[in-house]
Structure formats: C-alpha cells, structure tokens
Amino acid sequence: MQRTRRFFKLMFWLVTSGLIAFCLLFGIPFSSGIAARKVVAWAGCTPASFDMQAVCPAGSYAEPFVPLSHWFTSGFAPLVLAVNFGGMLVAWASLCVALGFIWWVLSVRHAP
C-alpha cells in the first residue's frame, strides 16, 4: 500500500507541475510568443510575419498555438490560452484534483 500511495503522490506532483509549467510557458505575455513560435515552427507551419499570422496545414496540432505566435496577440496570452485551451486546462486540472484526492484518501486511510 505504501508503494501505491507513493505512486499517486508522484503522479499528482508530475501532473500538477506539468500544468503549472504549461500555463506559465504559454500564459505569460510576450514570452508565450517565443514558445508558441517554436511549436508552430516544429509543426512545419509557415512562420508569422509582422502583418500576418502563421499558416498551418488543416488538422495540425499547432493550430491553437498560432494566435499566440503573432506579436500582437501574444500580449493577450492569458485570454488566448483560456479560449484556445480552456477545455484541456479544465480536464488537466480535474486530473490533478482526482490524483490529489486519491493520494489524500490513501494517506488518511493508512496513516501511521
């Protein structure tokens, strides 16, 4: 039971730190533009210019990152992050809560 509790503790901290890192990386204005441009470049999209956003092939995983890669919209990074990734962030936070709850139940149930 100790191994299970440690496993859920590790998973909780890994998933939570991943969520925090994602939000900091793509939610801070202007630094999110740098990170989003990297993601868009890795996906093989045409890069953004001063007056035009990046263009990705249809169905590309980088499409939600395109607004963040443009210099103007990167100033609104928290809003763009919430609009483009809101559902994913809610699911990710729910997973953090579920893992934390399981870890807490196991800790309380088998407390020394």
C-alpha positions, 0 to 999 in steps of 0.5 A, spaced: 500 500 500 505 504 501 508 503 494 501 505 491 500 511 495 507 513 493 505 512 486 499 517 486 503 522 490 508 522 484 503 522 479 499 528 482 506 532 483 508 530 475 501 532 473 500 538 477 507 541 475 506 539 468 500 544 468 503 549 472 509 549 467 504 549 461 500 555 463 506 559 465 510 557 458 504 559 454 500 564 459 505 569 460 505 575 455 510 576 450 514 570 452 508 565 450 510 568 443 517 565 443 514 558 445 508 558 441 513 560 435 517 554 436 511 549 436 508 552 430 515 552 427 516 544 429 509 543 426 512 545 419 507 551 419 509 557 415 512 562 420 508 569 422 510 575 419 509 582 422 502 583 418 500 576 418 499 570 422 502 563 421 499 558 416 498 551 418 496 545 414 488 543 416 488 538 422 495 540 425 496 540 432 499 547 432 493 550 430 491 553 437 498 555 438 498 560 432 494 566 435 499 566 440 505 566 435 503 573 432 506 579 436 500 582 437 496 577 440 501 574 444 500 580 449 493 577 450 496 570 452 492 569 458 485 570 454 488 566 448 490 560 452 483 560 456 479 560 449 484 556 445 485 551 451 480 552 456 477 545 455 484 541 456 486 546 462 479 544 465 480 536 464 488 537 466 486 540 472 480 535 474 486 530 473 490 533 478 484 534 483 482 526 482 490 524 483 490 529 489 484 526 492 486 519 491 493 520 494 489 524 500 484 518 501 490 513 501 494 517 506 488 518 511 486 511 510 493 508 512 496 513 516 501 511 521 
